[in-house]
Amino acid sequence: MKHRSGHPTGSLCVLLASVLWGTTGTAATFAPDVGPLAIGAVAMGLGGLLQALVAAPRIRRESAGLRARRGAVLLGALAVAIYPLAFYSSMHLAGVATGTVVSIGSAPLASALVERTVDGRRLTRRWTTGAALGLAGTVLLCAAEAAHASTGAGAGAGAGSVGATVLGVGLGLVAGFTYALYSWAAHRLISHGVGSSAAMGAVFGIGGLLLMPVLLATGAPLLDSWSNAAVGTYMALVPMFLGYVLFGWGLAHVPASTATTLSLLEPAVAAVLAVVVVGERLPLPGWLGVALVVGCLAVLTTPAGARRRSRTTSAVVAAEHG
């Protein structure tokens, strides 16, 4: 199966998934008493099990193909189980902005490294340009929010938090790598003939099972109030279940490295929602970071034909006025 990085259907599915994922940080603010491990376990755990349940008929039909590539299935499932625990713990320790940016911002580089090492895939100039814009934007966004938080905090508010921040950044890197790993595993299954529903259902279903002990151990606060239960239900059904169904469809059309780069939209959406819904303020450099992320998405999603026509038009105009 051939994949085109500029395929509009695949890119649109990943972008829609990223918008849904960008709502998780704001949603979690409505359940402040629920810890990061419980949030991660209920979101990915129940969302993954629901994916497996919905995809069960296709998983049965394609069980031979899944068994033949059980290594990719199990590797992806293990990454699915680790990712939410590392991601939400990173946001809890280092802050929502830093945790999100490190986790999502490091994923494209991790994906490129995995694809280069395992598949021998060469990086295109287009991907490099888009990734550079996106990473620059996420770094600006992170720096702007961190600077704003530090000026808004009381003196000494950050005292004693250096260790927590360093640990949070480290967990963010773990989250970015595991995100890249399960994206690669699902893409590998799909590219070898397994349907996207069966591939995502198997990987996320097993990953969800691995998260059940964590949910049982930490999830009691989810039942303490209707608001906590509503947040857990929303996280499992919308960003995780629906979001990853869309992501699976996207992986059927674009490489994992392109998909993880397109998901740089997530921290931009999270920042805008924090301003609009939570009432946070985003400094000017932060808005510049959002603009760079949008530029990254434009580079990666503009169809190749449109780019060629634009270059041809520019050359004709230059010749006429030369």
ChimeraX commands (.cxc) that place a marker at each C-alpha (Angstrom):
marker #1 position 0.00,0.00,0.00 radius 0.5
marker #1 position 1.42,3.36,-1.00 radius 0.5
marker #1 position 0.91,6.42,1.17 radius 0.5
marker #1 position 1.06,10.01,0.08 radius 0.5
marker #1 position 1.96,12.52,2.74 radius 0.5
marker #1 position -0.25,15.11,1.11 radius 0.5
marker #1 position -3.39,12.91,0.83 radius 0.5
marker #1 position -6.21,15.27,1.88 radius 0.5
marker #1 position -8.42,12.59,3.48 radius 0.5
marker #1 position -5.68,11.25,5.72 radius 0.5
marker #1 position -4.49,14.71,6.70 radius 0.5
marker #1 position -8.02,15.89,7.50 radius 0.5
marker #1 position -8.70,12.86,9.71 radius 0.5
marker #1 position -5.50,13.43,11.70 radius 0.5
marker #1 position -6.25,17.15,12.06 radius 0.5
marker #1 position -9.78,16.44,13.33 radius 0.5
marker #1 position -8.35,13.93,15.81 radius 0.5
marker #1 position -5.83,16.54,16.98 radius 0.5
marker #1 position -8.62,19.06,17.61 radius 0.5
marker #1 position -10.42,16.50,19.79 radius 0.5
marker #1 position -7.20,15.66,21.68 radius 0.5
marker #1 position -6.62,19.37,22.25 radius 0.5
marker #1 position -9.75,19.47,24.42 radius 0.5
marker #1 position -8.42,17.02,27.04 radius 0.5
marker #1 position -6.43,19.53,29.09 radius 0.5
marker #1 position -9.42,21.86,29.40 radius 0.5
marker #1 position -11.74,18.93,30.18 radius 0.5
marker #1 position -9.42,17.73,32.96 radius 0.5
marker #1 position -9.71,21.11,34.71 radius 0.5
marker #1 position -13.34,20.23,35.48 radius 0.5
marker #1 position -12.16,17.24,37.57 radius 0.5
marker #1 position -9.31,18.71,39.67 radius 0.5
marker #1 position -9.55,15.97,42.31 radius 0.5
marker #1 position -8.84,13.18,39.81 radius 0.5
marker #1 position -5.15,12.30,39.56 radius 0.5
marker #1 position -3.20,12.09,36.27 radius 0.5
marker #1 position -2.89,8.29,36.38 radius 0.5
marker #1 position -6.66,7.90,36.74 radius 0.5
marker #1 position -7.33,10.41,33.93 radius 0.5
marker #1 position -4.90,8.60,31.63 radius 0.5
marker #1 position -6.20,5.14,32.52 radius 0.5
marker #1 position -9.88,6.00,32.08 radius 0.5
marker #1 position -9.27,7.90,28.84 radius 0.5
marker #1 position -7.05,5.42,27.00 radius 0.5
marker #1 position -8.23,2.32,28.90 radius 0.5
marker #1 position -11.97,2.62,28.38 radius 0.5
marker #1 position -11.51,4.32,25.01 radius 0.5
marker #1 position -9.28,1.47,23.85 radius 0.5
marker #1 position -11.66,-1.23,25.04 radius 0.5
marker #1 position -14.52,0.51,23.27 radius 0.5
marker #1 position -12.51,0.60,20.05 radius 0.5
marker #1 position -11.88,-3.14,20.36 radius 0.5
marker #1 position -15.57,-3.82,21.06 radius 0.5
marker #1 position -16.77,-1.84,18.03 radius 0.5
marker #1 position -14.08,-3.41,15.80 radius 0.5
marker #1 position -14.57,-6.97,17.16 radius 0.5
marker #1 position -16.14,-8.39,13.95 radius 0.5
marker #1 position -13.28,-7.03,11.82 radius 0.5
marker #1 position -10.68,-8.19,14.34 radius 0.5
marker #1 position -12.12,-11.72,14.05 radius 0.5
marker #1 position -12.10,-11.59,10.25 radius 0.5
marker #1 position -8.50,-10.35,10.16 radius 0.5
marker #1 position -7.20,-12.41,13.08 radius 0.5
marker #1 position -4.79,-14.34,10.84 radius 0.5
marker #1 position -3.09,-11.13,9.69 radius 0.5
marker #1 position -2.93,-9.80,13.26 radius 0.5
marker #1 position -1.42,-13.06,14.56 radius 0.5
marker #1 position 1.15,-13.01,11.75 radius 0.5
marker #1 position 2.29,-9.59,12.97 radius 0.5
marker #1 position 1.75,-10.12,16.68 radius 0.5
marker #1 position 5.05,-8.40,17.47 radius 0.5
marker #1 position 3.79,-5.07,16.08 radius 0.5
marker #1 position 0.43,-5.54,17.85 radius 0.5
marker #1 position 2.01,-6.21,21.25 radius 0.5
marker #1 position 4.61,-3.45,20.88 radius 0.5
marker #1 position 1.90,-0.96,19.94 radius 0.5
marker #1 position -0.33,-2.11,22.82 radius 0.5
marker #1 position 2.48,-1.68,25.36 radius 0.5
marker #1 position 3.13,1.83,24.02 radius 0.5
marker #1 position -0.61,2.62,24.25 radius 0.5
marker #1 position -0.58,1.59,27.94 radius 0.5
marker #1 position 2.49,3.68,28.80 radius 0.5
marker #1 position 1.61,6.81,26.81 radius 0.5
marker #1 position -1.34,8.24,28.81 radius 0.5
marker #1 position 0.32,7.58,32.17 radius 0.5
marker #1 position 3.44,9.43,31.05 radius 0.5
marker #1 position 1.52,12.19,29.23 radius 0.5
marker #1 position -0.87,13.19,32.01 radius 0.5
marker #1 position 1.82,12.82,34.68 radius 0.5
marker #1 position 4.05,15.10,32.60 radius 0.5
marker #1 position 1.34,17.77,32.49 radius 0.5
marker #1 position 0.73,17.36,36.23 radius 0.5
marker #1 position 4.42,17.80,37.13 radius 0.5
marker #1 position 5.67,20.28,34.52 radius 0.5
marker #1 position 2.45,22.15,33.75 radius 0.5
marker #1 position -0.12,21.72,30.99 radius 0.5
marker #1 position 1.76,23.83,28.43 radius 0.5
marker #1 position 5.20,22.31,28.98 radius 0.5
marker #1 position 3.91,18.75,29.32 radius 0.5
marker #1 position 1.79,18.96,26.19 radius 0.5
marker #1 position 4.46,20.64,24.08 radius 0.5
marker #1 position 7.25,18.26,25.10 radius 0.5
marker #1 position 5.05,15.19,24.62 radius 0.5
marker #1 position 3.51,16.15,21.29 radius 0.5
marker #1 position 6.45,18.22,20.04 radius 0.5
marker #1 position 8.95,15.38,20.45 radius 0.5
marker #1 position 6.73,12.81,18.70 radius 0.5
marker #1 position 7.51,13.82,15.08 radius 0.5
marker #1 position 11.25,13.51,15.68 radius 0.5
marker #1 position 10.74,10.17,17.43 radius 0.5
marker #1 position 8.55,8.96,14.53 radius 0.5
marker #1 position 11.15,10.02,11.99 radius 0.5
marker #1 position 13.85,8.20,13.96 radius 0.5
marker #1 position 11.76,5.01,14.18 radius 0.5
marker #1 position 10.88,5.08,10.47 radius 0.5
marker #1 position 14.47,5.85,9.49 radius 0.5
marker #1 position 15.91,3.09,11.72 radius 0.5
marker #1 position 13.36,0.33,11.14 radius 0.5
marker #1 position 11.95,1.07,7.67 radius 0.5
marker #1 position 14.89,2.95,6.10 radius 0.5
marker #1 position 12.51,5.77,5.17 radius 0.5
marker #1 position 14.13,8.98,3.94 radius 0.5
marker #1 position 12.93,12.31,5.25 radius 0.5
marker #1 position 11.54,14.64,2.57 radius 0.5
marker #1 position 12.34,18.34,2.36 radius 0.5
marker #1 position 8.63,19.06,2.76 radius 0.5
marker #1 position 8.41,17.08,6.03 radius 0.5
marker #1 position 11.58,18.71,7.35 radius 0.5
marker #1 position 10.22,22.19,6.58 radius 0.5
marker #1 position 6.87,21.45,8.14 radius 0.5
marker #1 position 8.40,19.84,11.22 radius 0.5
marker #1 position 10.77,22.78,11.72 radius 0.5
marker #1 position 7.88,25.26,11.58 radius 0.5
marker #1 position 5.76,23.16,13.90 radius 0.5
marker #1 position 8.48,22.55,16.46 radius 0.5
marker #1 position 9.45,26.24,16.45 radius 0.5
marker #1 position 5.82,27.12,17.04 radius 0.5
marker #1 position 5.37,24.66,19.89 radius 0.5
marker #1 position 8.59,25.86,21.57 radius 0.5
marker #1 position 7.39,29.50,21.31 radius 0.5
marker #1 position 4.01,28.49,22.68 radius 0.5
marker #1 position 5.61,26.64,25.57 radius 0.5
marker #1 position 8.03,29.47,26.40 radius 0.5
marker #1 position 5.27,32.09,26.26 radius 0.5
marker #1 position 2.95,30.17,28.58 radius 0.5
marker #1 position 5.78,29.28,30.96 radius 0.5
marker #1 position 6.91,32.93,31.15 radius 0.5
marker #1 position 3.35,34.09,31.73 radius 0.5
marker #1 position 2.86,31.49,34.48 radius 0.5
marker #1 position 6.08,32.52,36.21 radius 0.5
marker #1 position 5.17,36.23,36.22 radius 0.5
marker #1 position 1.67,35.46,37.43 radius 0.5
marker #1 position 2.85,33.24,40.27 radius 0.5
marker #1 position 3.83,34.53,43.65 radius 0.5
marker #1 position 7.44,34.90,44.64 radius 0.5
marker #1 position 8.87,31.57,45.44 radius 0.5
marker #1 position 6.02,29.73,43.77 radius 0.5
marker #1 position 8.49,27.82,41.71 radius 0.5
marker #1 position 10.77,27.01,44.62 radius 0.5
marker #1 position 11.38,23.32,45.03 radius 0.5
marker #1 position 9.66,22.56,41.71 radius 0.5
marker #1 position 12.79,22.16,39.58 radius 0.5
marker #1 position 12.98,18.43,40.23 radius 0.5
marker #1 position 9.29,17.99,39.44 radius 0.5
marker #1 position 9.68,19.99,36.22 radius 0.5
marker #1 position 12.69,17.95,35.11 radius 0.5
marker #1 position 10.81,14.72,35.85 radius 0.5
marker #1 position 7.80,16.08,34.00 radius 0.5
marker #1 position 9.90,16.89,30.93 radius 0.5
marker #1 position 11.44,13.42,31.07 radius 0.5
marker #1 position 7.99,11.82,31.21 radius 0.5
marker #1 position 6.96,14.07,28.31 radius 0.5
marker #1 position 9.79,12.61,26.23 radius 0.5
marker #1 position 8.64,9.11,27.19 radius 0.5
marker #1 position 5.11,10.06,26.11 radius 0.5
marker #1 position 6.37,11.43,22.79 radius 0.5
marker #1 position 8.35,8.26,22.06 radius 0.5
marker #1 position 5.47,5.91,22.96 radius 0.5
marker #1 position 3.05,8.01,20.88 radius 0.5
marker #1 position 5.42,7.66,17.92 radius 0.5
marker #1 position 5.81,3.93,18.63 radius 0.5
marker #1 position 2.13,3.01,18.64 radius 0.5
marker #1 position 1.52,5.24,15.61 radius 0.5
marker #1 position 4.29,3.38,13.77 radius 0.5
marker #1 position 2.97,-0.02,14.88 radius 0.5
marker #1 position -0.59,0.75,13.72 radius 0.5
marker #1 position 0.67,2.18,10.42 radius 0.5
marker #1 position 2.82,-0.92,9.87 radius 0.5
marker #1 position -0.18,-3.20,10.39 radius 0.5
marker #1 position -2.33,-1.12,8.04 radius 0.5
marker #1 position 0.39,-0.96,5.37 radius 0.5
marker #1 position 0.64,-4.77,5.46 radius 0.5
marker #1 position -3.02,-5.22,4.62 radius 0.5
marker #1 position -4.77,-5.13,8.00 radius 0.5
marker #1 position -7.79,-2.82,8.00 radius 0.5
marker #1 position -7.48,0.34,10.07 radius 0.5
marker #1 position -10.41,-0.64,12.35 radius 0.5
marker #1 position -8.94,-4.07,13.08 radius 0.5
marker #1 position -5.42,-2.69,13.58 radius 0.5
marker #1 position -6.46,0.12,15.91 radius 0.5
marker #1 position -9.00,-2.07,17.73 radius 0.5
marker #1 position -6.43,-4.78,18.44 radius 0.5
marker #1 position -3.61,-2.43,19.49 radius 0.5
marker #1 position -5.81,-0.16,21.61 radius 0.5
marker #1 position -7.92,-2.99,22.99 radius 0.5
marker #1 position -4.90,-4.83,24.41 radius 0.5
marker #1 position -3.46,-1.52,25.59 radius 0.5
marker #1 position -6.78,-0.78,27.32 radius 0.5
marker #1 position -6.67,-4.14,29.11 radius 0.5
marker #1 position -3.16,-3.34,30.36 radius 0.5
marker #1 position -4.48,-0.07,31.81 radius 0.5
marker #1 position -7.36,-1.67,33.76 radius 0.5
marker #1 position -5.27,-2.45,36.89 radius 0.5
marker #1 position -4.15,1.19,36.98 radius 0.5
marker #1 position -7.76,2.36,36.68 radius 0.5
marker #1 position -8.90,0.02,39.46 radius 0.5
marker #1 position -6.10,1.25,41.73 radius 0.5
marker #1 position -6.49,5.00,41.10 radius 0.5
marker #1 position -9.95,5.58,39.65 radius 0.5
marker #1 position -12.09,5.89,42.80 radius 0.5
marker #1 position -12.25,9.74,42.61 radius 0.5
marker #1 position -13.97,9.40,39.21 radius 0.5
marker #1 position -17.05,8.15,41.08 radius 0.5
marker #1 position -17.02,10.84,43.77 radius 0.5
marker #1 position -19.15,13.30,41.78 radius 0.5
marker #1 position -21.18,13.59,38.61 radius 0.5
marker #1 position -18.73,16.13,37.21 radius 0.5
marker #1 position -15.78,13.77,37.69 radius 0.5
marker #1 position -17.71,10.91,36.09 radius 0.5
marker #1 position -18.75,13.16,33.20 radius 0.5
marker #1 position -15.13,14.18,32.57 radius 0.5
marker #1 position -14.01,10.53,32.57 radius 0.5
marker #1 position -16.83,9.55,30.21 radius 0.5
marker #1 position -16.08,12.44,27.85 radius 0.5
marker #1 position -12.35,11.65,27.79 radius 0.5
marker #1 position -12.98,7.99,26.97 radius 0.5
marker #1 position -15.69,8.52,24.34 radius 0.5
marker #1 position -14.72,11.67,22.44 radius 0.5
marker #1 position -10.96,12.43,22.37 radius 0.5
marker #1 position -9.82,8.83,22.81 radius 0.5
marker #1 position -12.42,6.66,21.10 radius 0.5
marker #1 position -13.59,8.98,18.31 radius 0.5
marker #1 position -10.21,10.72,18.07 radius 0.5
marker #1 position -8.29,7.51,17.57 radius 0.5
marker #1 position -10.83,6.13,15.11 radius 0.5
marker #1 position -10.13,9.24,13.02 radius 0.5
marker #1 position -6.39,8.83,13.61 radius 0.5
marker #1 position -6.56,5.23,12.38 radius 0.5
marker #1 position -8.29,6.33,9.19 radius 0.5
marker #1 position -5.58,8.96,8.76 radius 0.5
marker #1 position -2.80,6.40,9.18 radius 0.5
marker #1 position -4.29,4.47,6.26 radius 0.5
marker #1 position -3.29,7.39,4.01 radius 0.5
marker #1 position -0.24,9.12,5.52 radius 0.5
marker #1 position 3.00,7.88,7.13 radius 0.5
marker #1 position 3.29,7.88,10.91 radius 0.5
marker #1 position 5.89,10.68,10.85 radius 0.5
marker #1 position 3.50,12.93,8.90 radius 0.5
marker #1 position 0.58,12.03,11.19 radius 0.5
marker #1 position 2.53,12.85,14.36 radius 0.5
marker #1 position 3.68,16.14,12.82 radius 0.5
marker #1 position 0.11,17.09,11.91 radius 0.5
marker #1 position -0.86,16.40,15.52 radius 0.5
marker #1 position 1.21,19.45,16.52 radius 0.5
marker #1 position -2.17,21.15,16.10 radius 0.5
marker #1 position -3.12,19.65,19.48 radius 0.5
marker #1 position -1.10,22.00,21.75 radius 0.5
marker #1 position -2.25,24.99,19.68 radius 0.5
marker #1 position -5.89,23.97,20.16 radius 0.5
marker #1 position -5.22,23.35,23.86 radius 0.5
marker #1 position -3.75,26.85,24.26 radius 0.5
marker #1 position -6.66,28.56,22.49 radius 0.5
marker #1 position -9.22,26.63,24.56 radius 0.5
marker #1 position -7.36,27.56,27.73 radius 0.5
marker #1 position -7.81,31.21,26.76 radius 0.5
marker #1 position -11.44,30.94,25.60 radius 0.5
marker #1 position -12.85,28.46,28.15 radius 0.5
marker #1 position -10.56,28.47,31.19 radius 0.5
marker #1 position -9.84,32.20,31.05 radius 0.5
marker #1 position -6.04,32.01,30.81 radius 0.5
marker #1 position -4.10,34.74,28.96 radius 0.5
marker #1 position -1.76,33.92,26.07 radius 0.5
marker #1 position 1.07,36.43,25.43 radius 0.5
marker #1 position 1.90,37.65,21.91 radius 0.5
marker #1 position 4.78,35.15,21.40 radius 0.5
marker #1 position 2.29,32.39,22.16 radius 0.5
marker #1 position -0.02,33.55,19.38 radius 0.5
marker #1 position 3.02,33.69,17.07 radius 0.5
marker #1 position 3.69,30.08,18.03 radius 0.5
marker #1 position 0.11,29.17,17.12 radius 0.5
marker #1 position 0.61,30.89,13.74 radius 0.5
marker #1 position 3.80,28.87,13.09 radius 0.5
marker #1 position 1.94,25.64,13.89 radius 0.5
marker #1 position -0.76,26.64,11.38 radius 0.5
marker #1 position 2.04,27.30,8.86 radius 0.5
marker #1 position 3.41,23.82,9.53 radius 0.5
marker #1 position -0.02,22.30,8.84 radius 0.5
marker #1 position -0.36,24.31,5.62 radius 0.5
marker #1 position 2.98,22.99,4.36 radius 0.5
marker #1 position 2.07,19.39,5.14 radius 0.5
marker #1 position -1.54,19.40,3.92 radius 0.5
marker #1 position -1.35,21.40,0.67 radius 0.5
marker #1 position -1.78,18.85,-2.14 radius 0.5
marker #1 position 1.31,18.28,-4.28 radius 0.5
marker #1 position -0.58,19.26,-7.44 radius 0.5
marker #1 position -1.50,22.64,-5.99 radius 0.5
marker #1 position 2.10,23.30,-5.03 radius 0.5
marker #1 position 3.32,22.39,-8.52 radius 0.5
marker #1 position 0.70,24.66,-10.11 radius 0.5
marker #1 position 1.74,27.49,-7.80 radius 0.5
marker #1 position 5.40,27.07,-8.71 radius 0.5
marker #1 position 4.52,26.93,-12.41 radius 0.5
marker #1 position 2.40,30.08,-12.15 radius 0.5
marker #1 position 5.19,31.87,-10.32 radius 0.5
marker #1 position 7.68,30.87,-12.99 radius 0.5
marker #1 position 5.37,32.09,-15.79 radius 0.5
marker #1 position 4.78,35.42,-14.02 radius 0.5
marker #1 position 8.52,35.83,-13.47 radius 0.5
marker #1 position 9.21,35.10,-17.14 radius 0.5
marker #1 position 6.57,37.59,-18.31 radius 0.5
marker #1 position 7.98,40.33,-16.11 radius 0.5
marker #1 position 11.64,39.38,-16.44 radius 0.5
marker link #1:1,2 radius 0.2
marker link #1:2,3 radius 0.2
marker link #1:3,4 radius 0.2
marker link #1:4,5 radius 0.2
marker link #1:5,6 radius 0.2
marker link #1:6,7 radius 0.2
marker link #1:7,8 radius 0.2
marker link #1:8,9 radius 0.2
marker link #1:9,10 radius 0.2
marker link #1:10,11 radius 0.2
marker link #1:11,12 radius 0.2
marker link #1:12,13 radius 0.2
marker link #1:13,14 radius 0.2
marker link #1:14,15 radius 0.2
marker link #1:15,16 radius 0.2
marker link #1:16,17 radius 0.2
marker link #1:17,18 radius 0.2
marker link #1:18,19 radius 0.2
marker link #1:19,20 radius 0.2
marker link #1:20,21 radius 0.2
marker link #1:21,22 radius 0.2
marker link #1:22,23 radius 0.2
marker link #1:23,24 radius 0.2
marker link #1:24,25 radius 0.2
marker link #1:25,26 radius 0.2
marker link #1:26,27 radius 0.2
marker link #1:27,28 radius 0.2
marker link #1:28,29 radius 0.2
marker link #1:29,30 radius 0.2
marker link #1:30,31 radius 0.2
marker link #1:31,32 radius 0.2
marker link #1:32,33 radius 0.2
marker link #1:33,34 radius 0.2
marker link #1:34,35 radius 0.2
marker link #1:35,36 radius 0.2
marker link #1:36,37 radius 0.2
marker link #1:37,38 radius 0.2
marker link #1:38,39 radius 0.2
marker link #1:39,40 radius 0.2
marker link #1:40,41 radius 0.2
marker link #1:41,42 radius 0.2
marker link #1:42,43 radius 0.2
marker link #1:43,44 radius 0.2
marker link #1:44,45 radius 0.2
marker link #1:45,46 radius 0.2
marker link #1:46,47 radius 0.2
marker link #1:47,48 radius 0.2
marker link #1:48,49 radius 0.2
marker link #1:49,50 radius 0.2
marker link #1:50,51 radius 0.2
marker link #1:51,52 radius 0.2
marker link #1:52,53 radius 0.2
marker link #1:53,54 radius 0.2
marker link #1:54,55 radius 0.2
marker link #1:55,56 radius 0.2
marker link #1:56,57 radius 0.2
marker link #1:57,58 radius 0.2
marker link #1:58,59 radius 0.2
marker link #1:59,60 radius 0.2
marker link #1:60,61 radius 0.2
marker link #1:61,62 radius 0.2
marker link #1:62,63 radius 0.2
marker link #1:63,64 radius 0.2
marker link #1:64,65 radius 0.2
marker link #1:65,66 radius 0.2
marker link #1:66,67 radius 0.2
marker link #1:67,68 radius 0.2
marker link #1:68,69 radius 0.2
marker link #1:69,70 radius 0.2
marker link #1:70,71 radius 0.2
marker link #1:71,72 radius 0.2
marker link #1:72,73 radius 0.2
marker link #1:73,74 radius 0.2
marker link #1:74,75 radius 0.2
marker link #1:75,76 radius 0.2
marker link #1:76,77 radius 0.2
marker link #1:77,78 radius 0.2
marker link #1:78,79 radius 0.2
marker link #1:79,80 radius 0.2
marker link #1:80,81 radius 0.2
marker link #1:81,82 radius 0.2
marker link #1:82,83 radius 0.2
marker link #1:83,84 radius 0.2
marker link #1:84,85 radius 0.2
marker link #1:85,86 radius 0.2
marker link #1:86,87 radius 0.2
marker link #1:87,88 radius 0.2
marker link #1:88,89 radius 0.2
marker link #1:89,90 radius 0.2
marker link #1:90,91 radius 0.2
marker link #1:91,92 radius 0.2
marker link #1:92,93 radius 0.2
marker link #1:93,94 radius 0.2
marker link #1:94,95 radius 0.2
marker link #1:95,96 radius 0.2
marker link #1:96,97 radius 0.2
marker link #1:97,98 radius 0.2
marker link #1:98,99 radius 0.2
marker link #1:99,100 radius 0.2
marker link #1:100,101 radius 0.2
marker link #1:101,102 radius 0.2
marker link #1:102,103 radius 0.2
marker link #1:103,104 radius 0.2
marker link #1:104,105 radius 0.2
marker link #1:105,106 radius 0.2
marker link #1:106,107 radius 0.2
marker link #1:107,108 radius 0.2
marker link #1:108,109 radius 0.2
marker link #1:109,110 radius 0.2
marker link #1:110,111 radius 0.2
marker link #1:111,112 radius 0.2
marker link #1:112,113 radius 0.2
marker link #1:113,114 radius 0.2
marker link #1:114,115 radius 0.2
marker link #1:115,116 radius 0.2
marker link #1:116,117 radius 0.2
marker link #1:117,118 radius 0.2
marker link #1:118,119 radius 0.2
marker link #1:119,120 radius 0.2
marker link #1:120,121 radius 0.2
marker link #1:121,122 radius 0.2
marker link #1:122,123 radius 0.2
marker link #1:123,124 radius 0.2
marker link #1:124,125 radius 0.2
marker link #1:125,126 radius 0.2
marker link #1:126,127 radius 0.2
marker link #1:127,128 radius 0.2
marker link #1:128,129 radius 0.2
marker link #1:129,130 radius 0.2
marker link #1:130,131 radius 0.2
marker link #1:131,132 radius 0.2
marker link #1:132,133 radius 0.2
marker link #1:133,134 radius 0.2
marker link #1:134,135 radius 0.2
marker link #1:135,136 radius 0.2
marker link #1:136,137 radius 0.2
marker link #1:137,138 radius 0.2
marker link #1:138,139 radius 0.2
marker link #1:139,140 radius 0.2
marker link #1:140,141 radius 0.2
marker link #1:141,142 radius 0.2
marker link #1:142,143 radius 0.2
marker link #1:143,144 radius 0.2
marker link #1:144,145 radius 0.2
marker link #1:145,146 radius 0.2
marker link #1:146,147 radius 0.2
marker link #1:147,148 radius 0.2
marker link #1:148,149 radius 0.2
marker link #1:149,150 radius 0.2
marker link #1:150,151 radius 0.2
marker link #1:151,152 radius 0.2
marker link #1:152,153 radius 0.2
marker link #1:153,154 radius 0.2
marker link #1:154,155 radius 0.2
marker link #1:155,156 radius 0.2
marker link #1:156,157 radius 0.2
marker link #1:157,158 radius 0.2
marker link #1:158,159 radius 0.2
marker link #1:159,160 radius 0.2
marker link #1:160,161 radius 0.2
marker link #1:161,162 radius 0.2
marker link #1:162,163 radius 0.2
marker link #1:163,164 radius 0.2
marker link #1:164,165 radius 0.2
marker link #1:165,166 radius 0.2
marker link #1:166,167 radius 0.2
marker link #1:167,168 radius 0.2
marker link #1:168,169 radius 0.2
marker link #1:169,170 radius 0.2
marker link #1:170,171 radius 0.2
marker link #1:171,172 radius 0.2
marker link #1:172,173 radius 0.2
marker link #1:173,174 radius 0.2
marker link #1:174,175 radius 0.2
marker link #1:175,176 radius 0.2
marker link #1:176,177 radius 0.2
marker link #1:177,178 radius 0.2
marker link #1:178,179 radius 0.2
marker link #1:179,180 radius 0.2
marker link #1:180,181 radius 0.2
marker link #1:181,182 radius 0.2
marker link #1:182,183 radius 0.2
marker link #1:183,184 radius 0.2
marker link #1:184,185 radius 0.2
marker link #1:185,186 radius 0.2
marker link #1:186,187 radius 0.2
marker link #1:187,188 radius 0.2
marker link #1:188,189 radius 0.2
marker link #1:189,190 radius 0.2
marker link #1:190,191 radius 0.2
marker link #1:191,192 radius 0.2
marker link #1:192,193 radius 0.2
marker link #1:193,194 radius 0.2
marker link #1:194,195 radius 0.2
marker link #1:195,196 radius 0.2
marker link #1:196,197 radius 0.2
marker link #1:197,198 radius 0.2
marker link #1:198,199 radius 0.2
marker link #1:199,200 radius 0.2
marker link #1:200,201 radius 0.2
marker link #1:201,202 radius 0.2
marker link #1:202,203 radius 0.2
marker link #1:203,204 radius 0.2
marker link #1:204,205 radius 0.2
marker link #1:205,206 radius 0.2
marker link #1:206,207 radius 0.2
marker link #1:207,208 radius 0.2
marker link #1:208,209 radius 0.2
marker link #1:209,210 radius 0.2
marker link #1:210,211 radius 0.2
marker link #1:211,212 radius 0.2
marker link #1:212,213 radius 0.2
marker link #1:213,214 radius 0.2
marker link #1:214,215 radius 0.2
marker link #1:215,216 radius 0.2
marker link #1:216,217 radius 0.2
marker link #1:217,218 radius 0.2
marker link #1:218,219 radius 0.2
marker link #1:219,220 radius 0.2
marker link #1:220,221 radius 0.2
marker link #1:221,222 radius 0.2
marker link #1:222,223 radius 0.2
marker link #1:223,224 radius 0.2
marker link #1:224,225 radius 0.2
marker link #1:225,226 radius 0.2
marker link #1:226,227 radius 0.2
marker link #1:227,228 radius 0.2
marker link #1:228,229 radius 0.2
marker link #1:229,230 radius 0.2
marker link #1:230,231 radius 0.2
marker link #1:231,232 radius 0.2
marker link #1:232,233 radius 0.2
marker link #1:233,234 radius 0.2
marker link #1:234,235 radius 0.2
marker link #1:235,236 radius 0.2
marker link #1:236,237 radius 0.2
marker link #1:237,238 radius 0.2
marker link #1:238,239 radius 0.2
marker link #1:239,240 radius 0.2
marker link #1:240,241 radius 0.2
marker link #1:241,242 radius 0.2
marker link #1:242,243 radius 0.2
marker link #1:243,244 radius 0.2
marker link #1:244,245 radius 0.2
marker link #1:245,246 radius 0.2
marker link #1:246,247 radius 0.2
marker link #1:247,248 radius 0.2
marker link #1:248,249 radius 0.2
marker link #1:249,250 radius 0.2
marker link #1:250,251 radius 0.2
marker link #1:251,252 radius 0.2
marker link #1:252,253 radius 0.2
marker link #1:253,254 radius 0.2
marker link #1:254,255 radius 0.2
marker link #1:255,256 radius 0.2
marker link #1:256,257 radius 0.2
marker link #1:257,258 radius 0.2
marker link #1:258,259 radius 0.2
marker link #1:259,260 radius 0.2
marker link #1:260,261 radius 0.2
marker link #1:261,262 radius 0.2
marker link #1:262,263 radius 0.2
marker link #1:263,264 radius 0.2
marker link #1:264,265 radius 0.2
marker link #1:265,266 radius 0.2
marker link #1:266,267 radius 0.2
marker link #1:267,268 radius 0.2
marker link #1:268,269 radius 0.2
marker link #1:269,270 radius 0.2
marker link #1:270,271 radius 0.2
marker link #1:271,272 radius 0.2
marker link #1:272,273 radius 0.2
marker link #1:273,274 radius 0.2
marker link #1:274,275 radius 0.2
marker link #1:275,276 radius 0.2
marker link #1:276,277 radius 0.2
marker link #1:277,278 radius 0.2
marker link #1:278,279 radius 0.2
marker link #1:279,280 radius 0.2
marker link #1:280,281 radius 0.2
marker link #1:281,282 radius 0.2
marker link #1:282,283 radius 0.2
marker link #1:283,284 radius 0.2
marker link #1:284,285 radius 0.2
marker link #1:285,286 radius 0.2
marker link #1:286,287 radius 0.2
marker link #1:287,288 radius 0.2
marker link #1:288,289 radius 0.2
marker link #1:289,290 radius 0.2
marker link #1:290,291 radius 0.2
marker link #1:291,292 radius 0.2
marker link #1:292,293 radius 0.2
marker link #1:293,294 radius 0.2
marker link #1:294,295 radius 0.2
marker link #1:295,296 radius 0.2
marker link #1:296,297 radius 0.2
marker link #1:297,298 radius 0.2
marker link #1:298,299 radius 0.2
marker link #1:299,300 radius 0.2
marker link #1:300,301 radius 0.2
marker link #1:301,302 radius 0.2
marker link #1:302,303 radius 0.2
marker link #1:303,304 radius 0.2
marker link #1:304,305 radius 0.2
marker link #1:305,306 radius 0.2
marker link #1:306,307 radius 0.2
marker link #1:307,308 radius 0.2
marker link #1:308,309 radius 0.2
marker link #1:309,310 radius 0.2
marker link #1:310,311 radius 0.2
marker link #1:311,312 radius 0.2
marker link #1:312,313 radius 0.2
marker link #1:313,314 radius 0.2
marker link #1:314,315 radius 0.2
marker link #1:315,316 radius 0.2
marker link #1:316,317 radius 0.2
marker link #1:317,318 radius 0.2
marker link #1:318,319 radius 0.2
marker link #1:319,320 radius 0.2
marker link #1:320,321 radius 0.2
marker link #1:321,322 radius 0.2
view
